[in-house]
């Protein structure tokens, strides 16, 4: 029998999967993003190759002189392999759009992955700040301080009438996008997720999948963020998201308790144990099947059903079973069928003997 692959002990999870913030049983991470553009340059979608090179080179130079407390590692995305760019996407440091673009572009992030910059994306500059768990005020304060540094160093395009000018009209005004990554299996299993999403939409909040706009909600993970930026102050947008997400977290907790009580309990327990049994035995696992299984097990861990597993154990698996991380672990590019087999082996090895004797 071949030896099962193991999870590297030095794998860093990054801020969004650290699982050490407030309410991290449900709220994985809070992210604040500002979209900014520079005077003297056309919007990114209109730039030719030479203009893109000039803009990117200028931004790289200025970012390197910001004097950050945590030094930023600047990455030339043009010279990186597709696999390495996908790794950054899976770690939420860059968008899929930036990874796939063909124009000159770059990114930067600090070692703890609490700060990330995207250079020459849809906008010239998008700054991001991450905080583990539900930490809206702290994330916003850090993002605002970073934004002040950038505004002091760069000629940012601003209109007294409209606010910060952005490539997409939906970002004009503050340019602020505040999102919280939530794990909501209770609402999904109780068939209340559609109701929750509709409630959010009525107060101008967007509910998206794990990788934001255009992504599917896999593994019961959702991003909740503001939709409106124009005509609203940053403080009011922060308050809107903070209040709405707090209500969602409370809703999810109530539903979880209901799912583990009365007639619903056997079906809920079966869902958790069935997922554990499948992942402990499977020889082939697609990304979607793996995420769904890990979601059910994460529910069990957070509700005290699987005391010999931790949220960080599962977050490591969540990250390593993504396609790019899986291929990096193996040391080369893999076809989809090879990835599915390796993913199953990795998960079997990580979960072997876990969950024994729990009620």
Buried (B, 14 or more C-beta within 10 A) or exposed (E): EEEEBEBEEEEBBBBBBBBEBBBBBBBBBBBBBBBBBBEEBEBBEEBEEEBBBBBBEBBBEBBEEBEBEEEBEBBEBBEBEEBBBBBBBBBBBBBBBBBEBEBBBBBBBBEEBBBBBBBBBBBBBBBBBBBBBBBBEBBBBBBBEBBEBBBEBBEBBBEEEEBBBBBEEBBBBBBBBBBBBBBBBBBBBBEBBEEBBEBBEEEEBBBBBBBBBEEEBBBBBBBBBBBBBBEBEBEEBBEBBBEBBBEBBEBBBBBBEBBBEEEBEEEBBEBBBEBBEBBBEBEEBBBEBBBBBBBBBBBBBBBEBBEEBEBBBBBBBBBBBBBBBBBBBBEEBBEEEBBBBBBBBBBBBBBEEBBEEBE
